[in-house]
Amino acid sequence: MSFFIIRGGYFGFEFTIKIFWILLALTACIYDWKKNKRKDYFWVFLVGSLFYIGAEVGMYLSGARVFTDRFIFGLDVTSLVWLTIPIQAIADVPALVVICLFIGDRLLNKDTRKNGLILAALYVGLKNVVITVVLVSLGYNYNNISVGDPTIYSRRDIFDLVTIFSITGLFVITLVWFILTNKEARKRTLYLFAMIVVFMILWTVGEWLAGQRWIEVASGMTYVKPSGIAEFGILAYDIVFEMGIFGISFLSIPYLVRLIKTKKEVKESK
């Protein structure tokens, strides 16, 4: 038995908006670098991109993720796997993690908390409210797509072994680091985790309401849509583990190898 997470319409084939999220994340990296004289966000972006591009390549080779059509600015780039896999990988997780870290850091600091709340509201308004309304108006909906339809825009085996082993390995590394690190780094990581989970809950609910995301269960060649409780349970797994746990590892690993330093380490190095 296999469990698949489905993207049924716009975000299954439209890669133009993925480029926008990548550029937004890079803008956050550059702004914080210039403002606070640190490269934390660049390291998170780079480490996350390397890990998730590797994961996407693994899923592509194993057949765990299947795409049909992909477009950038109206151009059909379906056959350009060398281009679409990195865009898919970077936009879906590392870019989101960088934006969540950027907002979380500002919420963590009392002096910038107001700015953090404004940024969080803008992000939710843009990515969740506005885009959900647009998606609903487009009319893509799981009610008019047959369960198991082979022409679906994006289907991913959520419990693929490559994914499970990757998440488990990174979870163990992150947990050990989290226990051994100091309070400052732990608190920053918890804020990042909270941002990822909150934003992903809102995004997932919006996609589900718009008919963009759902779960299918396959037994042999038979596909069925699970009950509401089962479906939301699997979507919750995706949010907490595949996004939350996987996402904070992009921060923990640079800390672990000293690419990112705590305030105490910075003072000691001077």
Secondary structure in CASP SS format (residue, H / E / C, confidence):
PFRMAT SS
TARGET T0000
AUTHOR 0000-0000-0000
METHOD secondary structure of the structure
MODEL  1
M C 1.00
S E 1.00
F E 1.00
F E 1.00
I E 1.00
I E 1.00
R E 1.00
G C 1.00
G C 1.00
Y H 1.00
F H 1.00
G H 1.00
F H 1.00
E E 1.00
F C 1.00
T H 1.00
I H 1.00
K H 1.00
I H 1.00
F H 1.00
W H 1.00
I H 1.00
L H 1.00
L H 1.00
A H 1.00
L H 1.00
T H 1.00
A H 1.00
C H 1.00
I H 1.00
Y H 1.00
D H 1.00
W H 1.00
K H 1.00
K H 1.00
N H 1.00
K C 1.00
R C 1.00
K C 1.00
D H 1.00
Y H 1.00
F H 1.00
W H 1.00
V H 1.00
F H 1.00
L H 1.00
V H 1.00
G H 1.00
S H 1.00
L H 1.00
F H 1.00
Y H 1.00
I H 1.00
G H 1.00
A H 1.00
E H 1.00
V H 1.00
G H 1.00
M H 1.00
Y H 1.00
L H 1.00
S H 1.00
G C 1.00
A C 1.00
R E 1.00
V E 1.00
F E 1.00
T C 1.00
D C 1.00
R C 1.00
F E 1.00
I E 1.00
F C 1.00
G C 1.00
L E 1.00
D E 1.00
V C 1.00
T C 1.00
S C 1.00
L C 1.00
V H 1.00
W H 1.00
L H 1.00
T H 1.00
I H 1.00
P H 1.00
I H 1.00
Q H 1.00
A H 1.00
I H 1.00
A H 1.00
D H 1.00
V C 1.00
P H 1.00
A H 1.00
L H 1.00
V H 1.00
V H 1.00
I H 1.00
C H 1.00
L H 1.00
F H 1.00
I H 1.00
G H 1.00
D H 1.00
R H 1.00
L H 1.00
L H 1.00
N C 1.00
K H 1.00
D H 1.00
T H 1.00
R H 1.00
K H 1.00
N H 1.00
G H 1.00
L H 1.00
I H 1.00
L H 1.00
A H 1.00
A H 1.00
L H 1.00
Y H 1.00
V H 1.00
G H 1.00
L H 1.00
K H 1.00
N H 1.00
V H 1.00
V H 1.00
I H 1.00
T H 1.00
V H 1.00
V H 1.00
L H 1.00
V H 1.00
S H 1.00
L H 1.00
G C 1.00
Y C 1.00
N C 1.00
Y H 1.00
N H 1.00
N H 1.00
I C 1.00
S C 1.00
V C 1.00
G C 1.00
D C 1.00
P C 1.00
T C 1.00
I C 1.00
Y C 1.00
S E 1.00
R E 1.00
R E 1.00
D E 1.00
I C 1.00
F C 1.00
D C 1.00
L H 1.00
V H 1.00
T H 1.00
I H 1.00
F H 1.00
S H 1.00
I H 1.00
T H 1.00
G H 1.00
L H 1.00
F H 1.00
V H 1.00
I H 1.00
T H 1.00
L H 1.00
V H 1.00
W H 1.00
F H 1.00
I H 1.00
L H 1.00
T C 1.00
N C 1.00
K H 1.00
E H 1.00
A H 1.00
R H 1.00
K H 1.00
R H 1.00
T H 1.00
L H 1.00
Y H 1.00
L H 1.00
F H 1.00
A H 1.00
M H 1.00
I H 1.00
V H 1.00
V H 1.00
F H 1.00
M H 1.00
I H 1.00
L H 1.00
W H 1.00
T H 1.00
V H 1.00
G H 1.00
E H 1.00
W H 1.00
L H 1.00
A C 1.00
G C 1.00
Q C 1.00
R E 1.00
W E 1.00
I E 1.00
E E 1.00
V E 1.00
A E 1.00
S E 1.00
G C 1.00
M C 1.00
T E 1.00
Y E 1.00
V E 1.00
K C 1.00
P C 1.00
S C 1.00
G H 1.00
I H 1.00
A H 1.00
E H 1.00
F H 1.00
G H 1.00
I H 1.00
L H 1.00
A H 1.00
Y H 1.00
D H 1.00
I H 1.00
V H 1.00
F H 1.00
E H 1.00
M H 1.00
G H 1.00
I H 1.00
F H 1.00
G H 1.00
I H 1.00
S H 1.00
F H 1.00
L H 1.00
S H 1.00
I H 1.00
P H 1.00
Y H 1.00
L H 1.00
V C 1.00
R C 1.00
L C 1.00
I C 1.00
K C 1.00
T C 1.00
K H 1.00
K H 1.00
E H 1.00
V H 1.00
K H 1.00
E H 1.00
S H 1.00
K C 1.00
END
